[in-house]
Each structure stands twice: as C-alpha cells, then as structure tokens.
Amino acid sequence: MQGISNGVEDTGGAGKVSRGSERELKSHKRETKETMWGTLSRARRSMICLPHPTAVCSNVRTRIAGPIVQVQPVSYKEQVEFLDWLKERGQRDAYLSTTVGISTHGRALFATRPIQAGERVLRVSRDLLITPDKLPKEVTKLLPQDVSEWARLALFLLAEQHKGQESTWSPYISCLPPLGAIHSTVFWKKEELELVRHSSLHRETVQRKAIIGAEFAAVQPALQRCTHIFGERIAQTDFKHAYATVCSRAWGIEALQTLALVPFVDFFNHESYCQALLSYDEEQGYAEVIADRDYAVGSQVVLSYGRLPNSILALDFGFTLPENPHDQVEVWMGVSRRDELRKLKLQLLHAHDMPTFLHADGSDSGGSGFNIRFVKSAIGRGKGIPHALRAFARVLCVDNAQELTEMAAEATKLDGRLARRPLKDKNREAQAMSLLLARLESMMQQRHSALLTLRLVETCRGSNSGSKSPVTVHVQMAGAVVSGEMRVLRSAIAWLRNHCSPSTVLT
Ligand SMILES: C[S@@+](CC[C@H](N)C(=O)[O-])C[C@H]1O[C@@H](n2cnc3c(N)ncnc32)[C@H](O)[C@@H]1O
C-alpha cells in the first residue's frame, strides 16, 4: 500500500467512519501505525475520522437548510426498483426520511418529511455494506496480499457489473456513475494536469495513477483466470474507472477495520460547512447519519465527507468547491545540497521527529512538505502558520555547528521539539522568517502565472466549449484549486509580514 499525503486533522471520537482514499508515499519516512484502510488518512493523512453522533449532536450548531430546491426525481422505474431492493434487504430505516433525486451534482438525497437537527436521517445495516470480503474466494486467492482494499472493491464492482441484471446488487450498481462521468484528476489529460503543476495535486495524481497501474498489473492473474466472473477482457480504463468510483464513495469503518461502500448513503452530496457525519454503531451493527440542521420537505440533505481541501476533492471525488474553507497548500522546504551543514542538519531534524522525504532510490531529498491552511487573522491571535514550518526555516538558516548544538540542547531542555521558539539572535530569527516569506511569495507568483494561463485557456476555448464538457469542468476545477491555494498563501504572507515586523515578537 502506498499512501497518504495531505494532513487533515483527526477529530477523534468513537465509532469512527472515515472518508479517504489517498495512499501513502512508500518512500516517505513518515510511518503510520494505522491499518490498511486507516493509512488512507495519513495519520488521511491523519485520516478524516468522524466522531460518534452523540459527540456530533452535542455540538451541533443548528442551521436552517438552504433554499428549498425542486426535487427532480430519478426515473420512476429506478426509484421503485431501488426502494424495493432496500425493502427486500430489510433496510426500512434507510429511506424513511429521504429519497433519491437529481441535483445539480448528480443523484442526491432529498427530505421527504421535515427533519430536525439531531434526528437520525437514515440508517443501514451491516449486511448492506459492500466490503472487500464480499469478493468471491476464487478471486481473492489469486490476489497478492498487498492488493489494496480499493482494488478489491473495484474488482467487486466489475464482477457485479458483468453479472448485469443477475446481480443481487444490480439496482445499486446501475446507479453508479458511468465511464466519463467522474472528473477525478486521474482522468485528466496531461495538458490539463499541467494547469496544476505547482500544486501537490499534480504529484499526488501522478502517484495515484502509478498506484492504479501497479494494482491493475497485480490483479491480472485473477482477471485472466476468472473470465467467467469478469468477462473476457477488463481494460485498464475499466479498472481505473471502478477504482475511481470506489475512491469517491467508500468509507473507512474503523470498528470493522475495513473499507466499505455503503449503498444509499453514497447518494449524499458533500457540503463544506456541513457537520453531519456517517458513523457506525458497533453494538447494533449499522451505519447512520444524524442531521446537523433542520431540513424542510424537498430540500437536499447533505453530509460532510470531511474537512477536505479542493486538492483532495479533485483527486478523490472529481469536484471542487468555490471558496472552500478547508483549502490548504503544501509548502516545500529543503536543506540545500550545497549547505556544508546539510548532514548535521538532517541528523538533527530526524532526531527530533522532523522527517524528510526519501526518493524512490532511498536517497534523502533533504526536504519536507508542510500543509498550511487559511490564516484567519493576520494580526490577531490564533495559530498562524504551522510551528513545524517555522522551525524548519530556523534550522535552514543556521550557519555554524555550534548553533545547531545549542538548538538540540534547547529542545532537550524544553519538550523535545526542535526550534519551536524564536531564535535568541534576533537577526537570525528575522533571516529565517524572511526565508519563509520569500518561499511563500515565490509560490504565490507561480500560482499567479498559473491563473493567467488558466484564464487564457478559458478565453481561447471561449464559447466553443459546452459548459459541461470535460475540459471545461477540468479547467474550472484547476482554477478552484489554484485560487484556493492563492487565498491560503495570501493569508499566510500577510500573517508572516505582520509577525516579521520589528515591533512584533514571534512566538
Ligand atoms: C458519494 S457520491 C454522491 C452521489 C453522487 N452525486 C451520485 O450521483 O451518485 C460523490 C460524488 O458526488 C458528486 N458530488 C458530491 N458533492 C458534490 C458537490 N458539493 N459539488 C459537486 N459534486 C459533488 C461528485 O461527483 C462526487 O464524486
């Protein structure tokens, strides 16, 4: 399993159900103790762990749902078939309050009765969950052990698709997005991906594509020997599509230590301010969603997939949000190869739990990525930019071994963390923060140029492009990623400028 990149906070809590699909960089020094599905969140990436409903409900800020939208039902046949199917499977609680309809973002769930904050919206039992152990044993035994749960679920979908109407999951499978309907960056053309070249999204997409390719190669023996299950030929495109479908819909269920598709629940669309989470009740064996706000009949009921930035939404789910409050940007800092103290600095960083990125050949890049989020106030209190990033900059600025020794001694005396306090030498501290500022400003400049290119592409395509054509959608998504990163960088630069001013004491 490869894994994880962007850090997203773990909110903790019991009955954790997590959303996630990013894989860990094998070459990364960071290790996580999490299980296979858990590694998705880097320690998602510090996986998005969703707290138990009781915890959620006690903190719910009740909000009235947005404007009531006209429910456009899916076809009557589809709806009846789907609801009959749920009924047959004993899932009465699944559709008591909502029904499937069509929204501007594909299928969605709509309230069929008034729902109040704190009420259960739906509940589905364990046997409706599609978990990798539902894959036929005949297939499983042909799979190498390290084939991921995403790949196993993708194979499950391909097998059921091949059965067509014969499949007991057919009403569900037929509602899944067809090839071409998922806009994850793994489907973007090379030139489209170039539009986000400076974002971590570019690297993560390249990695994800490599992972899918490797997993496809690993499942070949199963595909070739089980043609009665999968059909004569599964092309890499089909596998990639099934894989992306899983990435955009599966949940990590901690209590069951598994990744799972949760039919019906996966018709919920995401909203960034929503606090409703999917949770799993281990004792009673069902997954449920509690409303975080009141809903009027006919309004779309939403769920939180986690506090996800646009880069993750684009890769895992194939959409982005304008003004996403959870946007983040990765700031890369590295010890120069020309730095005479490079070896010492790396030793010091590693000894103080500040790992650096390893290349595939095992060599040390000497650098590390730090995710920064929007800094709410440039002058006020609050977190500002991450302490670890400021600490890294301080280490980079040191130019003699004595200072490094002092840094190590200070860390031991305090809480073991390196360079967390401003350097005693005020000039050196100013130098470190200026280095950081220069880095952020150059990143800002890169994104500024990227945005100009994007505008040019949009202008050139002009009115020839349909508003829903894949290229148009991808260009818009790239724009949302880049402008989200710019918003974060702008806030971090303002904060740093303010804290770099001579009158301000850095903390
Ligand atoms: C779990 S499914 C939700 C149901 C989906 N709309 C469908 O038609 O099956 C996740 C997918 O829904 C879409 N989606 C969910 N929330 C969205 C949002 N806020 N904006 C745009 N698309 C969204 C994306 O295509 C995403 O990959």
The ligand as a Gaussian input file, in Angstrom:
#p B3LYP/6-31G(d) Opt

LIG

0 1
 C      -20.778000       9.821000      -2.812000
 S      -21.198000      10.394000      -4.375000
 C      -22.629000      11.353000      -4.104000
 C      -23.742000      10.996000      -5.050000
 C      -23.497000      11.422000      -6.476000
 N      -23.960000      12.790000      -6.683000
 C      -24.147000      10.497000      -7.467000
 O      -24.698000      10.980000      -8.464000
 O      -24.093000       9.288000      -7.275000
 C      -19.906000      11.529000      -4.599000
 C      -19.943000      12.243000      -5.924000
 O      -20.988000      13.199000      -5.945000
 C      -20.575000      14.417000      -6.555000
 N      -20.620000      15.479000      -5.529000
 C      -20.848000      15.332000      -4.217000
 N      -20.893000      16.519000      -3.592000
 C      -20.656000      17.452000      -4.524000
 C      -20.558000      18.887000      -4.501000
 N      -20.697000      19.588000      -3.396000
 N      -20.290000      19.521000      -5.669000
 C      -20.129000      18.831000      -6.817000
 N      -20.217000      17.479000      -6.896000
 C      -20.478000      16.795000      -5.773000
 C      -19.170000      14.157000      -7.061000
 O      -19.276000      13.715000      -8.381000
 C      -18.691000      13.033000      -6.168000
 O      -17.706000      12.217000      -6.758000

